[in-house]
Amino acid sequence: MKLYPNAKINIGLNITEKRPDGYHNIETVFYPLSLSDELTVELPDTDDAPEYKFHLSGIDIDVNPEKNLVIKAYRLLQQEYNLKPVDVILKKNIPFGAGLGGGSSDAAFMLKALNQLFKLNLSYNELERLAVRLGADCPVFIKNQAVFAEGIGDVFTPVNLSLKGYYIVLVKPDIFVPTPEAYASVVPKQPLNSLIENIKMPVSEWKNFICNDFETPVFYKYPLIGKIKSQLYEQGALYASMSGSGSSVYGIFDHNPTNPEGFENYFIYIGSL
């Protein structure tokens, strides 16, 4: 079977407090994108196949397969259900280190693929409980809908948010922002406004009320990322923001921005929402 693990963006991101376990509580809205990887999972042709075969293509990721979240997802279910071997092909189209959740999405879709392939009959809730063991934002890709997220990003409340009719320009420069570094630079605080209420406003008003707490320290250390946000506004974005802890920045437009300028040397994705 072939699946298309999609990216997400963060609309707003408030770092509200540091927890005793060292993690941080956050508030954010996860919104799915059509930008996606390609994941194929099949049973091997022979009975004497190894535990798994894993082929990676697309954007180059130099990592041991056992450390890839797709194989970690397989291992997780293998422990519980003694799965048979599988052949896995993953084509990476979503850039990593971008705040887009590409690896987490791959893992979540792998759980869903294995659930279907081996007829495990796991519910969405059961899949979400497994997914959080792979990463804090993995569960959001199980139901794959817009949600308001709290806790470490794993407590979800569905939100009535549709950006249908809008367009997105997503830009990722050749910069990697380590997530621990980003968190270490933020002073947690309670937000002045309710994010779950603010997203009910017109998109054109979001820039006055919705922010990403990571932006100030990240833009200070990596000015180019902040410059990209400014360029998106200059070219007509209604709202622009860094996604997650970076380094990708997106702009939401009310028209199809067919030829955005100044991003020729970066990864760029243009699509409808």
VOPAGU-2260 file (C-alpha; in pm, 1 decimal, decimal comma):
REM VOPAGU-2260
SITE   aa  ch    i         X         Y         Z
SITE  MET   A    0       0,0       0,0       0,0
SITE  LYS   A    1     109,8     356,3     -65,0
SITE  LEU   A    2      40,8     645,7     169,7
SITE  TYR   A    3     128,2    1014,3     167,3
SITE  PRO   A    4     244,7    1137,5     509,0
SITE  ASN   A    5     177,8    1509,6     503,4
SITE  ALA   A    6     343,2    1805,7     670,9
SITE  LYS   A    7     185,1    2043,3     921,4
SITE  ILE   A    8     230,8    2404,2    1018,5
SITE  ASN   A    9     196,9    2564,1    1358,9
SITE  ILE   A   10     -43,1    2855,9    1376,8
SITE  GLY   A   11      76,6    3032,1    1688,7
SITE  LEU   A   12     304,4    2869,7    1943,5
SITE  ASN   A   13     304,7    2974,7    2307,9
SITE  ILE   A   14     561,9    2828,3    2548,3
SITE  THR   A   15     365,0    2847,1    2871,7
SITE  GLU   A   16     584,1    2676,3    3132,5
SITE  LYS   A   17     875,6    2442,8    3193,8
SITE  ARG   A   18     774,5    2115,8    3351,2
SITE  PRO   A   19     951,6    1930,3    3632,8
SITE  ASP   A   20    1044,2    1654,7    3383,3
SITE  GLY   A   21    1240,1    1906,2    3171,6
SITE  TYR   A   22     983,0    1929,4    2892,4
SITE  HIS   A   23     779,5    2240,5    2817,8
SITE  ASN   A   24     405,6    2289,3    2806,9
SITE  ILE   A   25     288,8    2465,5    2494,0
SITE  GLU   A   26     -20,8    2593,0    2319,0
SITE  THR   A   27     -41,3    2576,0    1941,6
SITE  VAL   A   28    -270,8    2495,9    1652,9
SITE  PHE   A   29    -155,2    2220,9    1419,5
SITE  TYR   A   30    -286,6    2256,4    1065,6
SITE  PRO   A   31    -223,0    1989,3     797,3
SITE  LEU   A   32     -61,4    2067,5     461,8
SITE  SER   A   33     -80,1    1884,2     130,8
SITE  LEU   A   34     301,7    1879,5     105,9
SITE  SER   A   35     379,9    1512,9     167,5
SITE  ASP   A   36     632,5    1231,9     165,3
SITE  GLU   A   37     558,1     900,9      -7,6
SITE  LEU   A   38     548,3     582,6     200,9
SITE  THR   A   39     505,9     235,7      51,0
SITE  VAL   A   40     465,5     -65,1     282,2
SITE  GLU   A   41     429,6    -416,0     141,3
SITE  LEU   A   42     471,3    -777,3     241,3
SITE  PRO   A   43     780,0    -944,0      85,6
SITE  ASP   A   44     745,2   -1199,9    -192,2
SITE  THR   A   45     941,6   -1470,7     -10,2
SITE  ASP   A   46     895,7   -1643,7     324,1
SITE  ASP   A   47    1262,9   -1615,1     420,3
SITE  ALA   A   48    1281,9   -1235,4     401,0
SITE  PRO   A   49    1475,3   -1038,9     664,8
SITE  GLU   A   50    1285,2    -847,1     931,9
SITE  TYR   A   51    1246,7    -554,0     699,4
SITE  LYS   A   52    1388,8    -390,9     389,7
SITE  PHE   A   53    1411,4     -14,0     395,9
SITE  HIS   A   54    1480,4     203,3      91,3
SITE  LEU   A   55    1510,0     579,5     129,5
SITE  SER   A   56    1505,0     829,0    -157,8
SITE  GLY   A   57    1429,3    1194,6    -221,4
SITE  ILE   A   58    1583,2    1444,9      19,8
SITE  ASP   A   59    1901,3    1286,4     150,4
SITE  ILE   A   60    1894,0    1186,7     517,6
SITE  ASP   A   61    2211,5    1019,6     640,8
SITE  VAL   A   62    2076,8     814,7     930,8
SITE  ASN   A   63    2088,0     452,5    1040,8
SITE  PRO   A   64    1751,5     290,4     948,5
SITE  GLU   A   65    1703,0     182,4    1311,4
SITE  LYS   A   66    1700,5     551,4    1407,8
SITE  ASN   A   67    1446,7     646,6    1142,1
SITE  LEU   A   68    1101,9     700,5    1293,3
SITE  VAL   A   69     941,6     476,9    1030,4
SITE  ILE   A   70    1144,4     178,9    1148,4
SITE  LYS   A   71    1095,6     280,5    1511,3
SITE  ALA   A   72     721,4     263,2    1445,2
SITE  TYR   A   73     763,9     -86,0    1300,3
SITE  ARG   A   74     971,3    -193,3    1601,2
SITE  LEU   A   75     712,5     -52,3    1840,8
SITE  LEU   A   76     428,8    -256,6    1692,3
SITE  GLN   A   77     656,4    -557,3    1644,1
SITE  GLN   A   78     710,7    -572,8    2019,4
SITE  GLU   A   79     336,8    -581,7    2079,8
SITE  TYR   A   80     213,4    -793,0    1790,4
SITE  ASN   A   81     506,3   -1000,0    1657,8
SITE  LEU   A   82     474,9    -857,1    1307,4
SITE  LYS   A   83     598,3   -1033,5     996,9
SITE  PRO   A   84     871,5    -875,2     780,3
SITE  VAL   A   85     783,8    -579,7     556,5
SITE  ASP   A   86     936,0    -397,4     261,1
SITE  VAL   A   87     937,0     -22,1     313,7
SITE  ILE   A   88    1007,5     251,8      60,3
SITE  LEU   A   89    1016,5     611,3     184,6
SITE  LYS   A   90    1058,2     906,2     -49,2
SITE  LYS   A   91    1133,6    1224,9     145,4
SITE  ASN   A   92     981,7    1541,7       1,9
SITE  ILE   A   93     930,9    1728,3     330,8
SITE  PRO   A   94    1252,2    1898,5     444,1
SITE  PHE   A   95    1374,6    1797,8     788,8
SITE  GLY   A   96    1471,1    2036,2    1065,4
SITE  ALA   A   97    1199,6    2266,1     935,4
SITE  GLY   A   98     927,6    2260,3    1201,2
SITE  LEU   A   99     697,3    2074,8     961,6
SITE  GLY   A  100     672,7    1740,2    1142,4
SITE  GLY   A  101     783,2    1531,4     844,1
SITE  GLY   A  102     947,9    1255,1    1045,3
SITE  SER   A  103     661,0    1244,7    1293,6
SITE  SER   A  104     412,2    1218,7    1009,5
SITE  ASP   A  105     609,0     932,5     853,3
SITE  ALA   A  106     597,0     746,5    1185,0
SITE  ALA   A  107     224,4     801,8    1236,2
SITE  PHE   A  108     140,3     691,2     883,0
SITE  MET   A  109     361,1     385,0     929,5
SITE  LEU   A  110     154,0     289,8    1235,1
SITE  LYS   A  111    -164,1     333,5    1032,2
SITE  ALA   A  112     -21,5     131,5     742,9
SITE  LEU   A  113      82,4    -156,9     966,0
SITE  ASN   A  114    -253,1    -148,2    1143,6
SITE  GLN   A  115    -426,4    -191,5     808,4
SITE  LEU   A  116    -177,2    -433,1     653,7
SITE  PHE   A  117    -183,3    -675,8     948,5
SITE  LYS   A  118    -550,2    -615,6    1040,5
SITE  LEU   A  119    -465,7    -519,2    1398,6
SITE  ASN   A  120    -795,0    -330,3    1438,7
SITE  LEU   A  121    -638,0     -59,6    1654,3
SITE  SER   A  122    -863,0     241,9    1714,1
SITE  TYR   A  123    -754,7     602,8    1658,2
SITE  ASN   A  124    -715,5     645,2    2033,1
SITE  GLU   A  125    -497,3     335,3    2059,5
SITE  LEU   A  126    -284,2     452,0    1765,6
SITE  GLU   A  127    -243,6     794,4    1928,1
SITE  ARG   A  128    -126,8     634,8    2253,0
SITE  LEU   A  129     134,7     441,2    2057,8
SITE  ALA   A  130     234,2     741,2    1846,6
SITE  VAL   A  131     320,8     960,6    2144,5
SITE  ARG   A  132     588,4     707,0    2239,9
SITE  LEU   A  133     762,0     795,0    1913,5
SITE  GLY   A  134     741,1    1173,8    1949,3
SITE  ALA   A  135     531,1    1448,3    2104,8
SITE  ASP   A  136     373,0    1562,8    1777,9
SITE  CYS   A  137     333,0    1218,0    1618,8
SITE  PRO   A  138     -26,2    1167,5    1745,0
SITE  VAL   A  139    -158,8    1469,6    1556,0
SITE  PHE   A  140    -104,0    1284,3    1227,0
SITE  ILE   A  141    -326,0     990,9    1326,5
SITE  LYS   A  142    -655,6    1176,1    1274,9
SITE  ASN   A  143    -472,4    1439,6    1070,5
SITE  GLN   A  144    -700,8    1734,8    1127,8
SITE  ALA   A  145    -669,6    2086,2    1264,6
SITE  VAL   A  146    -639,3    2076,1    1643,5
SITE  PHE   A  147    -554,5    2300,6    1934,3
SITE  ALA   A  148    -267,6    2126,2    2115,4
SITE  GLU   A  149    -165,3    2163,2    2478,6
SITE  GLY   A  150      68,0    1979,8    2717,3
SITE  ILE   A  151     387,1    1887,0    2534,3
SITE  GLY   A  152     185,5    1906,6    2214,6
SITE  ASP   A  153      -2,2    1580,7    2267,6
SITE  VAL   A  154    -333,5    1689,8    2424,1
SITE  PHE   A  155    -574,6    1777,0    2144,7
SITE  THR   A  156    -896,5    1971,6    2111,7
SITE  PRO   A  157   -1050,7    1975,1    1761,8
SITE  VAL   A  158   -1099,5    2326,7    1623,4
SITE  ASN   A  159   -1341,1    2446,6    1359,6
SITE  LEU   A  160   -1076,8    2599,5    1135,4
SITE  SER   A  161   -1074,7    2579,8     758,0
SITE  LEU   A  162    -833,9    2773,0     538,6
SITE  LYS   A  163    -993,8    2650,2     218,0
SITE  GLY   A  164    -964,3    2918,0     -48,0
SITE  TYR   A  165    -632,5    3045,3      85,0
SITE  TYR   A  166    -283,8    2971,2     -47,5
SITE  ILE   A  167      47,3    2910,2     125,2
SITE  VAL   A  168     406,3    2988,9      36,5
SITE  LEU   A  169     645,9    2787,6     250,3
SITE  VAL   A  170    1015,7    2872,7     247,3
SITE  LYS   A  171    1299,9    2685,7     416,2
SITE  PRO   A  172    1652,2    2823,3     399,4
SITE  ASP   A  173    1956,9    2601,6     440,4
SITE  ILE   A  174    1957,9    2650,4     817,9
SITE  PHE   A  175    1904,1    2391,1    1089,2
SITE  VAL   A  176    1769,0    2511,6    1423,4
SITE  PRO   A  177    1822,0    2246,8    1693,9
SITE  THR   A  178    1501,1    2213,8    1895,0
SITE  PRO   A  179    1678,5    2198,8    2235,3
SITE  GLU   A  180    1863,3    2519,4    2144,3
SITE  ALA   A  181    1536,9    2690,8    2054,6
SITE  TYR   A  182    1369,0    2590,1    2381,9
SITE  ALA   A  183    1673,6    2695,4    2585,3
SITE  SER   A  184    1642,3    3048,8    2446,4
SITE  VAL   A  185    1275,3    3098,5    2537,9
SITE  VAL   A  186    1143,2    3228,1    2871,2
SITE  PRO   A  187     807,7    3055,0    2930,2
SITE  LYS   A  188     510,7    3282,4    2999,4
SITE  GLN   A  189     135,5    3274,5    2993,6
SITE  PRO   A  190      -4,7    3430,7    2674,3
SITE  LEU   A  191    -197,4    3756,5    2695,4
SITE  ASN   A  192    -463,0    3632,0    2452,3
SITE  SER   A  193    -637,9    3300,5    2399,0
SITE  LEU   A  194    -502,6    3129,4    2088,9
SITE  ILE   A  195    -809,5    2912,1    2051,4
SITE  GLU   A  196   -1019,3    3232,0    2040,1
SITE  ASN   A  197    -776,6    3428,2    1822,4
SITE  ILE   A  198    -788,8    3179,1    1536,0
SITE  LYS   A  199   -1159,8    3259,2    1501,7
SITE  MET   A  200   -1060,0    3606,4    1383,2
SITE  PRO   A  201   -1016,3    3685,2    1011,8
SITE  VAL   A  202    -675,4    3568,3     888,1
SITE  SER   A  203    -588,7    3929,4     804,1
SITE  GLU   A  204    -600,9    4010,9    1178,2
SITE  TRP   A  205    -388,7    3718,5    1299,1
SITE  LYS   A  206     -62,1    3911,2    1270,1
SITE  ASN   A  207    -176,9    4145,1    1547,8
SITE  PHE   A  208    -268,7    3871,3    1794,3
SITE  ILE   A  209    -102,7    3538,1    1707,7
SITE  CYS   A  210     270,8    3484,2    1749,5
SITE  ASN   A  211     532,6    3210,4    1775,6
SITE  ASP   A  212     740,0    3247,9    2093,9
SITE  PHE   A  213    1040,9    3090,1    1923,1
SITE  GLU   A  214    1069,8    3369,0    1667,8
SITE  THR   A  215    1243,6    3634,2    1879,1
SITE  PRO   A  216    1543,2    3420,9    1985,7
SITE  VAL   A  217    1563,0    3233,4    1654,1
SITE  PHE   A  218    1549,8    3551,3    1444,6
SITE  TYR   A  219    1819,1    3704,8    1667,2
SITE  LYS   A  220    2056,4    3415,2    1604,2
SITE  TYR   A  221    1949,5    3348,5    1243,2
SITE  PRO   A  222    1848,0    3687,3    1093,7
SITE  LEU   A  223    1787,0    3531,8     751,6
SITE  ILE   A  224    1482,1    3346,5     885,5
SITE  GLY   A  225    1334,3    3673,2    1009,1
SITE  LYS   A  226    1411,2    3836,0     676,4
SITE  ILE   A  227    1211,4    3567,0     494,5
SITE  LYS   A  228     909,3    3643,7     712,8
SITE  SER   A  229     938,8    4013,1     625,4
SITE  GLN   A  230     968,7    3931,0     254,5
SITE  LEU   A  231     648,5    3725,7     266,2
SITE  TYR   A  232     461,7    4019,2     416,3
SITE  GLU   A  233     610,7    4253,7     156,0
SITE  GLN   A  234     475,8    4025,9    -116,5
SITE  GLY   A  235     122,2    4032,1      16,3
SITE  ALA   A  236      90,1    3763,8     283,5
SITE  LEU   A  237    -204,8    3816,5     516,8
SITE  TYR   A  238     -21,6    3628,1     789,9
SITE  ALA   A  239     333,6    3497,4     808,5
SITE  SER   A  240     505,9    3292,6    1076,2
SITE  MET   A  241     784,3    3051,5    1148,9
SITE  SER   A  242     651,5    2696,9    1190,0
SITE  GLY   A  243     743,8    2520,1    1512,1
SITE  SER   A  244    1099,3    2594,6    1620,0
SITE  GLY   A  245    1200,0    2660,7    1257,0
SITE  SER   A  246    1362,2    2696,3    1024,2
SITE  SER   A  247    1075,3    2708,7     771,5
SITE  VAL   A  248     856,9    3018,8     739,5
SITE  TYR   A  249     517,1    3031,4     572,9
SITE  GLY   A  250     290,5    3301,9     441,9
SITE  ILE   A  251     -86,1    3270,6     395,9
SITE  PHE   A  252    -226,8    3453,3      92,0
SITE  ASP   A  253    -578,5    3525,7     -32,1
SITE  HIS   A  254    -459,9    3484,5    -392,3
SITE  ASN   A  255    -238,6    3235,8    -573,4
SITE  PRO   A  256     117,3    3374,6    -541,2
SITE  THR   A  257     249,2    3217,4    -859,9
SITE  ASN   A  258     590,6    3378,7    -863,4
SITE  PRO   A  259     719,6    3483,9    -519,5
SITE  GLU   A  260    1056,2    3656,7    -544,6
SITE  GLY   A  261    1378,9    3627,9    -351,3
SITE  PHE   A  262    1356,7    3260,3    -257,0
SITE  GLU   A  263    1530,1    3100,7    -554,3
SITE  ASN   A  264    1809,0    2945,0    -346,7
SITE  TYR   A  265    1580,2    2790,2     -83,4
SITE  PHE   A  266    1334,8    2504,8     -61,4
SITE  ILE   A  267     998,1    2650,7    -154,3
SITE  TYR   A  268     650,5    2502,8    -162,2
SITE  ILE   A  269     343,6    2680,6    -302,9
SITE  GLY   A  270       3,3    2524,1    -264,9
SITE  SER   A  271    -359,1    2568,0    -169,2
SITE  LEU   A  272    -481,0    2524,0     185,9
